[in-house]
């Protein structure tokens, strides 16, 4: 059992460090970065939809079917993120920031959503190592490949939402570290609560749908030129297609 803990914790730490892929942006010219931010947002929206509909939802349906409980948990996820965003926006309204460059609520929502997603990744990795070491390693590789494109998109969303490059990088890493929490909880509670992830995944699906549909896509509608709209569509589809491609890796 000690070996399982060591492998699982090392794996989730590696997955968390992938969040520093945003360092690429730190060496990029600010002017060029600003012109590509919306495309990173559209890429992230596509990845969120793809992750929800091609990874998380099929996983839970395969194991427990699409029941009334499933639908209720997904709707609960949407409602939960709706409430969280209302609270965030209420705080911004009652505590206005005095300078023009402020942090938008959708950036904070993206951090929360990414934290939930990474927490679930940690749960999955921890549970996989409980099956066997090779199964855990295979899950870690699949999650890592999934994280690389998503973390780039998430970093872009944080920058677009008003965070500085360095703060976005550190917050993205802090959000990624919830994978460690997820793995620890899976290893501790797996023997007491069977298939705990099948209650949390539908909530994450609802959160992903809400963030992508309510927060990110409306940002894309602020650009009306044909060229930019087509590029947004292409990057959105790229995010979806990468999630589909990862199915063959899993």
C-alpha positions as CSV (number, residue, x, y, z in Angstrom):
1,X,0.0,0.0,0.0
2,X,2.9,2.3,0.7
3,X,4.1,1.9,-2.9
4,X,0.6,2.8,-4.2
5,X,0.8,6.1,-2.2
6,X,4.2,7.0,-3.5
7,X,3.3,6.3,-7.1
8,X,0.0,8.1,-6.8
9,X,1.4,11.2,-5.2
10,X,4.4,11.5,-7.6
11,X,1.9,11.1,-10.5
12,X,-0.4,13.9,-9.4
13,X,2.5,16.2,-8.7
14,X,3.7,15.6,-12.3
15,X,0.2,16.4,-13.6
16,X,0.1,19.6,-11.4
17,X,3.5,20.8,-12.8
18,X,2.0,20.7,-16.3
19,X,0.2,23.9,-15.3
20,X,3.6,25.7,-15.8
21,X,3.2,25.2,-19.5
22,X,2.0,28.8,-19.2
23,X,5.6,29.8,-18.9
24,X,5.6,29.8,-22.7
25,X,3.3,32.8,-22.6
26,X,5.8,34.6,-20.3
27,X,8.4,34.7,-23.0
28,X,5.8,35.8,-25.6
29,X,5.5,39.4,-26.7
30,X,2.5,41.0,-25.0
31,X,1.1,42.5,-28.2
32,X,1.1,39.1,-30.0
33,X,-0.3,37.5,-26.9
34,X,-3.2,39.9,-26.7
35,X,-4.2,39.2,-30.3
36,X,-4.4,35.4,-29.6
37,X,-6.2,35.5,-26.2
38,X,-9.7,35.2,-27.6
39,X,-8.5,32.2,-29.6
40,X,-7.2,30.6,-26.4
41,X,-10.6,31.3,-24.8
42,X,-12.4,29.6,-27.7
43,X,-9.9,26.7,-27.6
44,X,-10.6,26.3,-23.8
45,X,-14.4,26.4,-24.4
46,X,-14.1,23.7,-27.0
47,X,-11.9,21.6,-24.6
48,X,-14.4,22.0,-21.8
49,X,-17.3,20.9,-23.9
50,X,-15.2,18.1,-25.3
51,X,-14.1,17.0,-21.9
52,X,-17.6,17.0,-20.5
53,X,-19.3,15.2,-23.4
54,X,-16.5,12.8,-24.6
55,X,-14.7,12.0,-21.4
56,X,-16.6,12.6,-18.1
57,X,-20.2,12.0,-19.2
58,X,-19.5,8.7,-21.1
59,X,-17.4,7.5,-18.2
60,X,-20.2,7.9,-15.7
61,X,-22.9,6.6,-18.1
62,X,-20.9,3.5,-18.8
63,X,-20.7,2.6,-15.2
64,X,-24.1,3.7,-13.8
65,X,-26.3,4.6,-16.8
66,X,-28.1,7.8,-17.5
67,X,-30.5,7.9,-14.6
68,X,-32.7,10.6,-12.9
69,X,-29.9,10.9,-10.3
70,X,-27.4,11.5,-13.1
71,X,-29.5,14.3,-14.6
72,X,-30.1,15.8,-11.2
73,X,-26.4,15.9,-10.3
74,X,-25.6,17.5,-13.7
75,X,-28.3,20.2,-13.2
76,X,-27.0,20.6,-9.6
77,X,-23.5,21.3,-11.0
78,X,-24.9,24.0,-13.3
79,X,-26.9,25.5,-10.4
80,X,-23.9,25.4,-8.1
81,X,-21.7,27.3,-10.6
82,X,-24.5,29.7,-11.3
83,X,-24.7,30.5,-7.5
84,X,-21.0,30.8,-7.2
85,X,-20.8,33.3,-10.1
86,X,-23.6,35.3,-8.6
87,X,-21.7,35.6,-5.4
88,X,-18.5,36.5,-7.2
89,X,-20.3,39.2,-9.3
90,X,-22.1,40.5,-6.2
91,X,-18.7,41.0,-4.5
92,X,-17.3,42.8,-7.5
93,X,-20.3,45.0,-7.6
94,X,-20.2,45.9,-3.9
95,X,-16.4,46.1,-3.7
96,X,-15.4,47.8,-7.0
97,X,-11.8,47.9,-8.1
98,X,-10.6,51.5,-8.6
99,X,-8.5,50.9,-11.7
100,X,-9.7,50.0,-15.1
101,X,-7.9,46.7,-15.3
102,X,-9.8,44.4,-13.0
103,X,-10.3,40.7,-12.8
104,X,-13.4,39.4,-14.5
105,X,-15.7,36.9,-12.8
106,X,-15.4,34.4,-15.6
107,X,-11.6,34.1,-14.9
108,X,-12.4,33.3,-11.2
109,X,-15.1,30.8,-12.4
110,X,-12.6,29.2,-14.7
111,X,-10.2,28.7,-11.7
112,X,-12.9,27.1,-9.7
113,X,-14.0,24.8,-12.6
114,X,-10.4,23.9,-13.3
115,X,-9.8,23.1,-9.6
116,X,-12.8,20.8,-9.6
117,X,-11.6,19.1,-12.8
118,X,-8.1,18.6,-11.4
119,X,-9.6,17.3,-8.2
120,X,-11.4,14.7,-10.2
121,X,-8.3,13.8,-12.1
122,X,-6.6,13.2,-8.8
123,X,-9.5,11.0,-7.7
124,X,-9.2,9.0,-10.9
125,X,-5.4,8.6,-10.7
126,X,-5.6,7.6,-7.0
127,X,-8.4,5.0,-7.7
128,X,-6.4,3.7,-10.7
129,X,-3.4,2.9,-8.6
130,X,-5.6,1.1,-6.2
131,X,-6.4,-1.3,-9.1
132,X,-2.7,-1.8,-10.1
133,X,0.5,0.1,-10.6
134,X,0.4,-0.3,-14.4
135,X,-3.2,0.9,-14.5
136,X,-2.3,4.0,-12.5
137,X,0.6,4.8,-14.8
138,X,-1.6,4.5,-17.8
139,X,-4.2,6.8,-16.3
140,X,-1.5,9.3,-15.4
141,X,-0.3,9.4,-19.0
142,X,-3.8,9.9,-20.3
143,X,-4.5,12.7,-17.8
144,X,-1.2,14.4,-18.6
145,X,-2.0,14.5,-22.3
146,X,-5.4,15.8,-21.5
147,X,-3.9,18.6,-19.3
148,X,-1.4,20.0,-21.7
149,X,-3.9,21.7,-24.1
150,X,-6.3,22.5,-21.4
151,X,-3.7,24.3,-19.2
152,X,-2.6,26.4,-22.2
153,X,-6.3,27.4,-22.7
154,X,-6.9,28.0,-19.0
155,X,-3.8,30.3,-18.8
156,X,-5.1,32.3,-21.7
157,X,-8.5,32.7,-20.0
158,X,-6.9,34.0,-16.8
159,X,-4.8,36.5,-18.7
160,X,-7.8,37.6,-20.7
161,X,-9.8,37.8,-17.5
162,X,-7.5,40.4,-16.0
163,X,-4.7,38.6,-14.2
164,X,-1.1,39.4,-14.7
165,X,1.1,36.7,-16.4
166,X,2.9,35.7,-13.2
167,X,-0.3,35.7,-11.0
168,X,-2.1,33.7,-13.6
169,X,0.7,31.2,-13.7
170,X,0.7,30.7,-9.9
171,X,-3.1,30.6,-9.6
172,X,-3.2,28.0,-12.4
173,X,-0.6,25.9,-10.5
174,X,-2.6,26.3,-7.2
175,X,-5.7,25.1,-9.0
176,X,-3.7,22.2,-10.5
177,X,-2.6,21.1,-7.0
178,X,-6.2,20.1,-6.1
179,X,-5.2,16.9,-8.0
180,X,-3.1,16.0,-5.0
181,X,-6.1,16.6,-2.7
182,X,-8.2,14.4,-4.9
183,X,-5.7,11.5,-5.0
184,X,-5.3,11.6,-1.2
185,X,-9.0,11.5,-0.7
186,X,-9.4,8.7,-3.2
187,X,-6.8,6.6,-1.4
188,X,-8.3,7.2,2.0
189,X,-12.0,7.0,1.3
190,X,-12.0,4.4,-1.5
191,X,-12.2,1.6,1.1
192,X,-15.2,3.3,2.7
193,X,-17.2,4.9,-0.1
194,X,-17.3,2.8,-3.3
195,X,-17.0,4.7,-6.6
196,X,-17.1,8.1,-5.0
197,X,-16.0,9.7,-8.3
198,X,-19.3,8.7,-9.9
199,X,-21.1,11.3,-7.6
200,X,-18.6,14.1,-8.3
201,X,-18.2,13.7,-12.1
202,X,-21.8,14.7,-13.0
203,X,-21.3,17.9,-10.9
204,X,-18.1,18.6,-12.8
205,X,-19.9,18.0,-16.1
206,X,-22.5,20.6,-15.1
207,X,-19.8,23.0,-14.1
208,X,-17.9,22.6,-17.4
209,X,-21.1,23.1,-19.4
210,X,-21.9,26.3,-17.4
211,X,-18.4,27.8,-17.7
212,X,-18.0,27.1,-21.4
213,X,-21.6,28.1,-22.4
214,X,-22.3,30.9,-20.0
215,X,-18.9,32.5,-19.5
216,X,-16.5,31.8,-22.3
217,X,-18.7,31.7,-25.5
218,X,-20.3,35.1,-24.7
219,X,-16.8,36.6,-24.7
220,X,-16.3,35.3,-28.2
221,X,-19.4,37.2,-29.4
222,X,-17.7,40.5,-28.7
223,X,-15.7,40.2,-31.9
224,X,-17.8,40.6,-35.1
225,X,-15.3,40.5,-38.0
226,X,-15.6,37.5,-40.3
227,X,-12.0,36.6,-40.1
228,X,-11.8,36.6,-36.3
229,X,-15.1,34.7,-36.0
230,X,-13.9,32.0,-38.3
231,X,-10.6,31.7,-36.4
232,X,-12.6,31.4,-33.2
233,X,-14.7,28.6,-34.7
234,X,-11.5,26.8,-35.9
235,X,-9.9,27.0,-32.4
236,X,-13.1,26.0,-30.7
237,X,-13.3,22.9,-33.0
238,X,-9.6,22.3,-32.3
239,X,-10.4,22.1,-28.6
240,X,-13.2,19.6,-29.2
241,X,-11.2,17.5,-31.6
242,X,-8.2,17.2,-29.3
243,X,-10.5,15.8,-26.6
244,X,-11.9,13.3,-29.1
245,X,-8.3,12.4,-30.2
246,X,-7.4,11.7,-26.5
247,X,-10.1,9.0,-26.5
248,X,-7.8,6.8,-28.6
249,X,-5.0,7.4,-26.1
250,X,-7.1,6.3,-23.2
